Amino acid sequence: MATEGLWTVQFSATEEFYENLQVGEEINRGGTFVLTNNKVFGGGISYYFTGSYESSDSIISMTLTATRYNDFVPGSFGDDTEGRISFSGTINENIMKLHGHMEFNKNRMIYVEAHKRANI
């Protein structure tokens, strides 16, 4: 499976844990990732993304920095202007499913589904 390419991304939900209580929130925000040469570039309505990835067979891991550029639309990652996100997951055909967390708050989980739209 060729990982490099243009991917559309759907941030589907976040979860946070407070002691033993799990709280979920639907995000329903989208964006794009471009994966090339083990680097990630992308963006959405409130943030742009830069980072790196590693993949082997059907497994992928990535670390992104999300930088807020639009204050008019509520952000998917809280009120911070910048944050790092660590993801891991699988690639099956042209679908990537990732789960991850904000590095400043490992209890804040984020789920992503991405669809490959073009090869590089």
Wavefront OBJ file of the C-alpha trace (Angstrom):
o trace
v 0.000 0.000 0.000
v 1.478 3.332 -1.037
v 1.058 5.739 1.850
v 2.139 8.855 -0.026
v -0.650 10.954 -1.441
v -3.514 13.330 -0.758
v -5.920 12.186 1.954
v -9.208 13.730 3.071
v -9.606 13.531 6.839
v -12.645 13.333 9.127
v -12.065 14.005 12.833
v -14.904 11.937 14.213
v -14.815 12.246 17.994
v -12.845 13.066 21.071
v -12.962 11.381 24.419
v -11.662 12.545 27.740
v -11.381 10.690 31.007
v -11.992 12.415 34.340
v -11.074 9.961 37.050
v -13.295 7.000 36.029
v -15.779 8.991 33.940
v -15.524 8.873 30.136
v -16.860 11.932 28.279
v -17.239 11.947 24.493
v -17.768 14.744 21.991
v -18.636 14.501 18.299
v -16.441 16.798 16.223
v -17.502 16.247 12.617
v -14.703 18.411 11.253
v -12.738 17.613 8.157
v -9.550 18.551 6.427
v -6.716 17.207 4.325
v -3.351 15.548 4.833
v -0.618 15.310 2.222
v 1.835 12.528 3.073
v 5.163 12.598 1.237
v 8.731 11.598 2.124
v 7.689 10.787 5.717
v 6.309 14.311 6.178
v 2.710 15.398 6.740
v 1.192 18.700 5.624
v -2.466 19.593 5.818
v -5.207 21.686 7.214
v -8.822 22.197 8.059
v -11.156 25.057 8.819
v -9.374 26.182 12.013
v -5.897 24.589 11.996
v -3.054 23.734 9.663
v -0.909 20.671 10.301
v 2.776 19.858 9.916
v 4.538 16.753 11.089
v 6.046 13.406 10.260
v 4.940 9.822 9.813
v 6.349 6.311 9.646
v 4.625 3.374 8.002
v 5.348 -0.299 7.590
v 2.995 -2.722 5.868
v -0.472 -1.657 7.054
v 0.651 0.154 10.250
v 1.187 3.910 10.454
v 2.173 6.342 13.193
v 2.381 10.122 12.942
v 3.065 13.146 15.078
v 1.492 16.443 14.069
v 1.675 20.003 15.242
v -1.737 21.634 14.891
v -1.491 25.432 14.633
v -4.630 27.503 14.870
v -5.023 30.173 12.182
v -8.792 30.876 12.320
v -10.385 32.086 15.555
v -13.887 32.473 14.098
v -14.730 28.756 14.054
v -14.480 26.672 17.243
v -11.456 24.389 17.145
v -11.453 20.626 17.388
v -8.467 20.557 19.706
v -9.480 22.966 22.458
v -8.626 26.630 22.874
v -4.869 26.343 22.461
v -3.244 28.100 19.504
v -0.845 25.182 18.998
v -0.640 21.582 20.122
v 1.046 18.321 19.266
v -0.963 15.216 18.463
v 0.353 11.646 18.311
v -1.569 9.136 16.169
v -1.244 5.471 15.310
v -3.408 3.171 13.283
v -3.875 1.114 10.159
v -4.090 1.577 6.424
v -6.391 -0.801 4.554
v -6.632 -0.188 0.811
v -7.325 3.570 0.559
v -8.674 4.053 4.094
v -6.602 5.075 7.094
v -8.023 4.743 10.628
v -6.104 6.509 13.370
v -6.472 7.018 17.081
v -4.376 9.394 19.075
v -4.123 11.928 21.827
v -3.070 15.480 22.497
v 0.448 15.381 23.931
v -0.398 17.976 26.605
v -3.351 15.849 27.725
v -3.020 12.103 27.084
v -6.571 11.649 28.382
v -7.949 13.608 25.407
v -8.342 10.949 22.704
v -8.993 11.797 19.025
v -10.235 9.478 16.283
v -9.643 10.039 12.574
v -10.707 8.336 9.371
v -8.948 9.347 6.162
v -9.590 8.428 2.521
v -6.876 8.533 -0.105
v -7.893 10.761 -3.027
v -4.722 11.012 -5.146
v -1.244 9.520 -5.450
v 1.914 11.611 -5.538
l 1 2 3 4 5 6 7 8 9 10 11 12 13 14 15 16 17 18 19 20 21 22 23 24 25 26 27 28 29 30 31 32 33 34 35 36 37 38 39 40 41 42 43 44 45 46 47 48 49 50 51 52 53 54 55 56 57 58 59 60 61 62 63 64 65 66 67 68 69 70 71 72 73 74 75 76 77 78 79 80 81 82 83 84 85 86 87 88 89 90 91 92 93 94 95 96 97 98 99 100 101 102 103 104 105 106 107 108 109 110 111 112 113 114 115 116 117 118 119 120
